[in-house]
Amino acid sequence: MKPAHRPDLLLKDLGGLLLYYPGVSLAEAAPRRLLGPLAALGGDLVRHATQPQAEAEDELRRLFGPAGPPRPTQDILREAYRAALYNELEVLRYGALTPKNIGQLCQIEGREHLDRALGRGKGVILLIGHYGANQLIMPALGHQGYPMNQLSAPPIVWADILRETRTTPLWEKVLARRWALEQRLPVQHINVFSFLRPAFDCLRRNEILGLAFDGGGGSAWAEVQFLARRAQVSVQPAQLWKKTGAALLPATVFREAGQRRHTLSIAAPLDYQPGGDKNDELQRNMQAIVDRFTPHVAARPDHYLQFLLMRRRVRGTDQRPFFTDYPPLGPAR
């Protein structure tokens, strides 16, 4: 069935239109204390409508192996959907963020690591994953006066990538609206699917480059251990790291249930590990990156579950499926 004729996508897209059009004005005007109750209500409604329980159980079982997840799947799933909607409501408020109020939204831990790394004069790769409200790194640092760049795929790109499986005219309107909101952030966006010269240039200017290690783009991959699974990740972060000599600092954004403020945690820099065959060297350094990230997933799987479910659902169109152990795809709808 073509995406435009699928009732489930129509429902999602109508909800997206309501969220991203009249929702922007409402979200900017509403007190932040209302975001939690709204996200809890909306997250529960979306979860019951989409019924992801079976997929979520399978993803967590594969991720944690025989030991199992740290909490019951139902609890993780509930918090994942509530947090996802909370983060979306934060996106709607991007235009209202300023240097004066950004501290009410996000606090920074490990800022000394970032300042010390910039003191080297070779730029900083701030390495993130699609974990929690990861996009808050852009306003959290940009509104603090840091020269921030982000290497990523603009939302509108996904309309072309998923043209045959997901894209509808309504969804394209939602993506365009989200992209307009992201462009209001104090950051220079660099398209990961275009020329990467701007990424090298910003590091040469001793600026910050935000880069997700677990995205779907790239031209070469390494297979790494990711908790109990094997993951296929682009070696692009390691290549940029080696070629530029920039400091590489892992960073995560987390928010405990019930709290209003997020925490951007910036860790001490990783040391690049040279030597051996080129492919082995890249694989070794990507494994070191993943090893810094997986403890956060193990501690707060609800911060990563939505991304796991998304990558599972697009495994048929990904350049490389994120994990190597996905179940076989069923017949096309």
C-alpha positions in Angstrom: 0.0 0.0 0.0 1.4 3.4 -0.9 2.2 5.7 2.1 -0.5 8.2 1.0 -3.2 5.6 1.3 -2.2 4.2 4.7 -4.7 5.1 7.5 -2.1 4.7 10.2 0.2 7.3 8.6 -2.7 9.7 8.0 -3.4 9.7 11.7 0.2 10.3 12.6 0.5 13.1 10.0 -2.6 14.9 11.2 -1.3 14.8 14.7 2.0 16.2 13.5 0.3 19.0 11.7 -1.6 20.0 14.9 1.6 19.7 16.9 3.8 21.7 14.6 1.5 24.5 13.3 -1.0 25.8 16.0 1.1 23.9 18.6 4.1 26.3 18.2 2.2 29.4 19.4 0.6 27.4 22.2 3.8 25.9 23.4 5.7 29.1 23.4 3.0 30.8 25.4 2.4 28.0 27.9 4.3 27.8 31.2 7.0 25.1 31.2 5.4 23.4 34.2 2.6 22.3 31.9 4.9 20.4 29.6 5.2 17.4 31.9 1.4 16.7 32.3 0.8 17.4 28.6 3.7 15.0 27.6 2.4 12.3 30.0 -1.1 12.5 28.6 0.0 12.7 24.9 2.7 10.1 25.3 0.3 7.6 26.8 -2.3 8.2 24.0 0.3 7.7 21.3 1.7 4.6 22.9 -1.8 3.0 23.2 -2.6 4.0 19.6 0.6 2.6 18.1 0.9 -0.5 20.4 4.7 -0.9 20.2 4.9 -3.4 23.1 6.0 -6.4 21.1 8.7 -4.6 19.1 9.9 -2.8 22.3 10.2 -6.1 24.2 12.1 -7.7 21.3 14.5 -4.7 21.0 15.3 -4.7 24.7 15.7 -8.5 24.8 18.2 -8.3 22.0 20.0 -5.3 23.5 20.4 -6.6 27.1 20.6 -10.3 26.4 19.9 -12.9 29.2 20.4 -10.4 32.0 17.4 -8.4 30.7 16.7 -4.6 31.0 17.2 -2.8 34.3 13.4 -2.2 34.6 10.2 -3.8 33.3 9.7 -3.2 29.6 6.3 -1.6 30.2 7.9 1.0 32.5 10.7 1.8 30.0 8.2 2.1 27.2 5.9 4.4 29.1 8.7 6.8 30.0 10.2 6.6 26.5 6.9 7.8 24.9 6.3 10.5 27.5 9.9 11.7 27.2 9.7 11.7 23.4 6.6 14.0 23.4 8.2 16.2 26.1 11.2 16.6 23.8 8.9 17.5 20.8 7.2 20.1 22.9 10.6 21.6 23.7 11.3 21.8 19.9 8.2 23.9 19.5 9.7 26.4 21.9 13.0 26.8 20.0 12.0 30.3 18.8 11.5 31.5 22.4 14.9 30.4 23.6 17.5 33.1 24.5 20.8 33.4 26.4 18.8 34.6 29.4 16.4 31.7 29.7 18.4 28.8 28.3 19.6 27.9 31.8 16.0 27.2 32.8 15.9 24.5 30.2 19.3 22.9 30.3 22.2 22.9 32.7 25.8 21.9 31.6 28.1 19.5 33.4 31.7 19.1 32.4 32.0 22.5 30.8 35.6 22.6 31.9 36.4 19.7 29.5 35.0 21.7 26.6 36.9 24.9 27.6 40.1 23.0 28.0 39.7 21.3 24.7 39.0 24.5 22.9 42.2 25.9 24.4 44.2 23.5 22.3 43.1 25.5 19.2 42.2 22.5 16.9 38.5 22.5 17.4 36.2 20.1 19.2 34.1 17.2 17.9 31.2 16.9 20.4 30.2 13.3 19.8 26.5 12.5 20.6 24.0 9.8 20.0 20.3 9.9 19.4 19.8 9.7 23.1 17.4 11.9 25.1 16.9 15.4 23.9 20.2 15.4 22.1 19.3 18.4 19.9 19.3 20.6 23.0 23.1 20.6 22.8 22.8 23.2 20.0 20.9 25.9 22.0 22.5 25.0 25.3 26.0 25.8 23.9 25.0 28.3 21.2 23.1 30.5 23.6 26.1 30.4 25.9 28.3 32.0 23.2 30.1 28.9 21.9 30.6 28.7 18.1 28.3 25.7 17.4 28.0 23.7 14.2 26.0 20.6 13.7 26.6 17.8 11.1 23.3 16.1 10.5 20.5 15.4 8.0 18.0 18.3 7.7 14.5 16.9 8.4 13.3 17.6 4.9 16.0 15.2 3.5 14.0 12.3 5.0 11.1 12.9 2.7 13.3 11.9 -0.2 15.1 9.0 1.5 11.7 7.5 2.6 9.8 8.5 -0.5 8.5 5.0 -1.3 7.9 3.8 2.3 6.9 6.7 4.5 6.6 10.0 2.8 3.2 11.7 2.4 2.3 15.3 1.4 1.2 16.0 5.0 4.4 14.6 6.5 6.5 16.8 4.1 4.7 19.8 5.6 5.5 18.6 9.1 9.2 18.1 8.2 9.4 21.6 6.6 8.0 23.1 9.8 10.4 21.3 12.0 13.3 22.4 9.8 12.2 26.0 10.0 12.2 25.7 13.8 15.7 24.1 13.8 17.0 26.9 11.6 16.1 29.4 14.4 18.7 27.9 16.7 22.1 29.5 17.2 24.0 26.9 15.2 25.4 26.5 11.7 23.8 23.4 10.1 26.0 21.2 7.9 24.2 18.6 5.7 25.8 15.2 6.3 24.6 14.1 2.8 26.4 17.0 1.1 30.0 18.2 0.9 31.8 17.9 4.3 34.3 20.8 3.7 32.3 23.1 6.1 32.9 20.5 8.9 36.7 20.6 8.3 36.6 24.4 8.1 34.7 24.9 11.4 37.2 22.7 13.2 40.1 24.6 11.6 38.5 27.8 13.0 38.6 26.2 16.5 34.8 25.8 16.7 32.5 23.0 18.0 31.2 20.4 15.6 28.3 18.3 16.9 28.2 14.8 15.3 26.1 11.8 16.0 27.9 8.5 15.8 24.7 6.4 15.3 23.2 8.1 12.3 22.2 6.3 9.1 24.5 8.1 6.6 28.1 7.3 5.6 30.1 5.5 3.0 32.1 3.1 5.2 31.1 1.2 8.3 32.6 -0.7 11.2 30.9 -3.5 13.1 31.1 -2.9 16.9 29.8 -4.4 20.1 26.8 -2.5 21.4 25.8 -4.1 24.7 24.6 -7.6 23.8 24.3 -6.8 20.0 26.5 -6.1 17.0 26.0 -2.7 15.5 27.1 -1.2 12.1 28.3 2.4 12.5 29.7 4.9 10.1 33.5 5.4 10.5 33.0 9.1 9.6 33.6 10.3 13.2 36.9 8.5 13.5 38.0 9.7 10.1 37.2 13.4 11.0 38.9 12.9 14.4 42.1 11.6 12.8 42.3 14.0 9.9 41.7 17.2 11.9 43.4 16.4 15.2 40.4 17.9 16.9 39.6 16.9 20.5 36.7 14.4 20.7 34.4 14.7 23.7 31.4 12.4 24.2 28.3 14.2 25.3 24.8 13.1 26.4 21.6 14.9 27.3 19.4 13.4 30.0 16.4 14.3 32.1 15.0 12.3 34.9 11.2 11.6 34.9 9.4 14.5 36.7 12.2 17.0 36.3 11.8 20.1 34.1 15.4 20.7 33.4 17.7 18.7 31.1 21.4 18.1 31.8 24.0 18.3 29.1 26.9 16.1 30.3 30.2 16.6 28.6 32.8 13.9 29.3 36.6 14.1 29.2 38.1 13.7 25.8 39.0 10.3 24.2 42.5 9.6 23.1 42.8 8.5 19.4 44.3 5.0 19.1 46.6 4.9 16.1 48.4 1.8 14.6 47.8 -1.3 12.6 45.7 -1.8 9.5 43.6 1.3 8.5 40.3 -0.6 8.8 41.3 -2.1 12.1 42.3 1.3 13.4 39.0 2.9 12.5 37.1 0.0 13.9 39.1 0.1 17.2 38.4 3.9 17.6 34.7 3.5 16.8 34.5 0.7 19.4 36.1 3.1 21.9 33.4 5.7 21.1 30.6 3.2 21.5 32.0 1.9 24.8 31.7 5.5 26.2 28.1 5.7 25.1 26.6 2.3 26.0 26.7 2.7 29.8 24.2 5.6 29.4 21.9 3.4 27.3 22.2 0.7 30.0 21.3 3.1 32.7 18.4 4.9 30.9 17.1 2.7 28.1 14.0 4.9 27.9 16.2 7.7 26.5 17.2 5.5 23.5 14.2 3.2 22.9 12.5 5.5 20.5 15.6 5.6 18.3 15.9 1.8 18.5 12.3 1.4 17.3 12.8 3.9 14.5 16.0 2.2 13.2 14.3 -1.2 13.4 11.4 0.1 11.3 13.6 1.6 8.6 16.1 -1.2 8.4 14.9 -2.1 4.9 15.8 1.4 3.6 18.9 2.1 5.7 22.2 2.1 3.8 23.2 -0.4 6.5 20.8 -1.7 9.2 21.9 -0.4 12.5 22.0 -3.9 14.1 23.0 -7.2 12.5 20.4 -9.3 14.3 17.1 -7.8 13.2 14.3 -10.3 12.4 13.4 -10.8 8.7 11.2 -8.1 7.2 7.6 -9.1 6.5 5.8 -8.5 3.2 5.5 -4.9 2.1 2.3 -3.2 3.0 
